[in-house]
Amino acid sequence: MSLCSIRKKYDNIDEIPYNTFGVVLGTSKYLHGGGINAYFKYRIDAAYFLFYHKKIRYIIVSGDNREKNYNEPKMMKKELIKKGIPDYFIYEDFFGISTIHSVLRVYKIFNQKKFTIISQKFHNERAIFIGNCLGLDIIGFNAKNISFDWKIHIREIFARIKAIWDIFLFFLTKKN
């Protein structure tokens, strides 16, 4: 996704510009076999880091909560509060069931055309691509990544194909 390469992703806190809102894309806190999901931990750490360094003012935690005992936004908000971020700086988006939903909802519900996505590099690339297609000004702060994992790599290939399909459907339904 080469649309993302024009200085839209950042690893360095000193280089990333300020945005009022940072959006943490959802993932489960726990692995299926038990234990803490490192993707979750590193996204929370990155959001805290941006907030602490005054690179964002508010945090939107966006994720899935369709199952009775599964609530990504609530888990993320709880962890951010544990790190010392006051709850009134954190907004929950319970309908961020996919990357396109999270990006669209920040625009439609929170009225933001310009914001920072907080996730791993591969996920930020997809979110920025979606934002570019929707005419939004999105940058990404890359949370620490995990060593190469074939399952995640294969999943991301399909997720990128789905992102293109989602954008196609979005514009197709927008015309009707």
MIGU-687185 format. One record per residue (C-alpha): x, y, z. Coordinates in pm, whole numbers, plus 50000, padded with zeros to 5 digits. Layout:
[site [X Y Z]]
...
***
This chain:
[site [50000 50000 50000]]
[site [50228 50271 49872]]
[site [49982 50552 49944]]
[site [50105 50528 50303]]
[site [50470 50595 50240]]
[site [50456 50975 50224]]
[site [50560 51037 50587]]
[site [50241 50919 50742]]
[site [50385 50656 50977]]
[site [50608 50740 51270]]
[site [50822 50539 51509]]
[site [50990 50835 51677]]
[site [50802 51048 51931]]
[site [51013 51355 51844]]
[site [50908 51346 51478]]
[site [50535 51281 51499]]
[site [50317 51592 51474]]
[site [50047 51673 51729]]
[site [49685 51570 51671]]
[site [49400 51632 51911]]
[site [49283 51271 51890]]
[site [49469 50942 51895]]
[site [49278 50626 51807]]
[site [49387 50291 51948]]
[site [49269 50013 51718]]
[site [49127 49718 51905]]
[site [49267 49378 51976]]
[site [49207 49128 52251]]
[site [49392 49174 52579]]
[site [49437 48799 52617]]
[site [49565 48531 52383]]
[site [49338 48233 52306]]
[site [49574 48000 52494]]
[site [49601 48240 52787]]
[site [49845 48517 52871]]
[site [49861 48882 52771]]
[site [49849 48966 52400]]
[site [50168 49162 52324]]
[site [49991 49356 52045]]
[site [49745 49485 52305]]
[site [50018 49573 52555]]
[site [50229 49757 52299]]
[site [49932 49958 52165]]
[site [49842 50068 52517]]
[site [50207 50160 52584]]
[site [50220 50362 52259]]
[site [49897 50549 52340]]
[site [50025 50633 52687]]
[site [50358 50744 52539]]
[site [50187 50980 52291]]
[site [49961 51122 52564]]
[site [50247 51165 52811]]
[site [50457 51348 52549]]
[site [50161 51571 52460]]
[site [50139 51445 52100]]
[site [49764 51377 52149]]
[site [49509 51524 52391]]
[site [49229 51266 52375]]
[site [49228 50893 52314]]
[site [48955 50697 52138]]
[site [48971 50326 52211]]
[site [48794 50155 51924]]
[site [48713 49789 51907]]
[site [48475 49498 51922]]
[site [48232 49419 52203]]
[site [47979 49192 52029]]
[site [48016 48904 52274]]
[site [47887 48906 52632]]
[site [48225 48883 52810]]
[site [48442 49045 52543]]
[site [48487 49421 52527]]
[site [48804 49557 52364]]
[site [48733 49929 52430]]
[site [48656 49869 52797]]
[site [48974 49659 52840]]
[site [49186 49926 52669]]
[site [49035 50212 52869]]
[site [49092 50024 53194]]
[site [49461 49971 53110]]
[site [49512 50335 53011]]
[site [49356 50449 53340]]
[site [49589 50209 53527]]
[site [49881 50385 53354]]
[site [49758 50719 53490]]
[site [49552 50872 53209]]
[site [49238 51033 53354]]
[site [48919 50868 53225]]
[site [48780 51197 53093]]
[site [49051 51198 52824]]
[site [48945 50855 52697]]
[site [48644 50791 52473]]
[site [48513 50443 52397]]
[site [48395 50339 52051]]
[site [48215 50009 52092]]
[site [48136 49967 51722]]
[site [48489 49961 51581]]
[site [48437 49605 51463]]
[site [48682 49648 51175]]
[site [48948 49897 51072]]
[site [48718 50073 50825]]
[site [48446 50102 51091]]
[site [48694 50251 51339]]
[site [48825 50506 51087]]
[site [48478 50602 50960]]
[site [48338 50639 51311]]
[site [48615 50876 51419]]
[site [48512 51094 51126]]
[site [48133 51056 51156]]
[site [48081 51029 51534]]
[site [48372 51233 51668]]
[site [48381 51478 51372]]
[site [48755 51437 51319]]
[site [48914 51450 50973]]
[site [49266 51459 51115]]
[site [49388 51213 51380]]
[site [49659 50968 51481]]
[site [49608 50593 51452]]
[site [49788 50385 51715]]
[site [49866 50026 51625]]
[site [50146 49817 51479]]
[site [50301 49933 51151]]
[site [50120 49679 50931]]
[site [49783 49780 51080]]
[site [49861 50153 51059]]
[site [49941 50114 50688]]
[site [49597 49967 50626]]
[site [49417 50231 50835]]
[site [49605 50514 50662]]
[site [49521 50366 50321]]
[site [49152 50359 50418]]
[site [49172 50716 50550]]
[site [49341 50837 50231]]
[site [49066 50680 50022]]
[site [48805 50855 50238]]
[site [48980 51194 50212]]
[site [49094 51199 50575]]
[site [49429 51322 50707]]
[site [49546 51028 50916]]
[site [49892 50957 51048]]
[site [50004 50649 51237]]
[site [50223 50595 51539]]
[site [50377 50251 51519]]
[site [50347 50055 51840]]
[site [50625 49806 51906]]
[site [50591 49506 51681]]
[site [50634 49139 51756]]
[site [50879 48916 51576]]
[site [50759 48787 51241]]
[site [50455 48562 51268]]
[site [50329 48378 50959]]
[site [49971 48367 51091]]
[site [49962 48745 51130]]
[site [50132 48795 50793]]
[site [49876 48577 50611]]
[site [49588 48740 50802]]
[site [49716 49084 50700]]
[site [49722 48989 50331]]
[site [49354 48900 50350]]
[site [49278 49207 50564]]
[site [49429 49433 50295]]
[site [49222 49267 50025]]
[site [48915 49316 50246]]
[site [49009 49684 50296]]
[site [49008 49740 49920]]
[site [48674 49558 49894]]
[site [48531 49766 50184]]
[site [48636 50091 50016]]
[site [48482 49975 49686]]
[site [48154 49891 49863]]
[site [48160 50218 50057]]
[site [48179 50424 49739]]
[site [47934 50198 49556]]
[site [47669 50239 49828]]
[site [47744 50610 49861]]
[site [47643 50665 49497]]
[site [47302 50501 49551]]
***
